[in-house]
């Protein structure tokens, strides 16, 4: 009886809304992966249940990982931050050795009996390191040499290694996470404006002189999203199929499991473009409901960030929230042809073990921060009560 009461107390101390939102999103993701991959699975393995079984296993192990991370004191990551960053750096380097496996013209995975995606691991690694780095001295972010410059170098090194795979979306996500944590820590606005200006100048330069400097591929990717139908059979093919899927869905969708575009028209529909299949089968209403779930999750994560027990907890929770929100925005933008097509997974939904485990482990870290925040608030109220007596 006491054990049951303790479990209930632990559940109440954690943010139950986050637990509920993650659970709903992951289960919904398993269902949609099954629907989106149905014909793809039959075509590759002869069975329609191949991707379903694997994603189901990823989800179950993900929940175990989330539960474990919710019980580990998040302060431990602060002391291991440099080690975690070094491990991530080594894994990125190993991609360019014989251990790296090339697929579809990119080298993003290491196969050692199982698949490791160094780009995915880099995200929590930079979150933990940046949070620990800026939590040590609140005034560090105000100094260019002591605070801003080291993190800019981190962006250059990790972003450069990830772009070399090539994997532009993950590089954008990693750099965006670091910049977002810097902003939470008190980065001065002038640095943000300078960075924005340099980014805009770089994109403009690629568009104008990309062919002359040997960056024609990046130029084509940047320009293609503006009118994907102009090159519908090559660079714009995947985006065009995505837009056709979204347009076919209309307001209420064609019905769960009844997508036409997943029938070997839209490449890899269970991965980065799974949102297009959701839009086709469940319509605008289904997409709106899904985005509402994400908004509730992000709201609760920011709530944990603002009420964290200390500066490290605040920056750590903020970094995780930025990671989820940024990937959501990038995925929606790519699927709707609002930005150049880059491979970015829809959090908790897209097929893949590495990404799902990272998101669920990070959700567990948020829950631990929430639990410690709740416990600290309870102690503070108890002490105030004693003082009044």
Buried (B, 14 or more C-beta within 10 A) or exposed (E): EEEEEEEEEEEEBBBEBBBBBBBBBBEBBBBBBBBBBBBBBBEEEEEBBBBBEBBBEBBEBBBEBBEEBBEEEBBEBBEEBEEBBEBBBEBBEBBEEEBBEEEEEBBBBBEEEEEBBBBBBBBBBBBBBBBBBBBEEEEBBBEEEEBBEEBBEBBEEBBEBBBBBBBBBBBBBBBBBBBBBBBBBEBBEEBEEEBEEEEEEEBEEBEEEBEEEEBEEBBBBBBBBEEBEEBBEEBBBBBBBBBBBBEBBEEEBBEEEEBEBBEEBBBBBBBBBBBBBBBBBBBBEBBEEBEEBBEBBBEBBBBBBEBBBBBBBBBBBBBBBBBBBBBBBBBBBBBBBEBBBBBBBBBBBBBBBBBBBBBBBBBBBBBBBBBBBBEBEEEEEEEEEEEEE
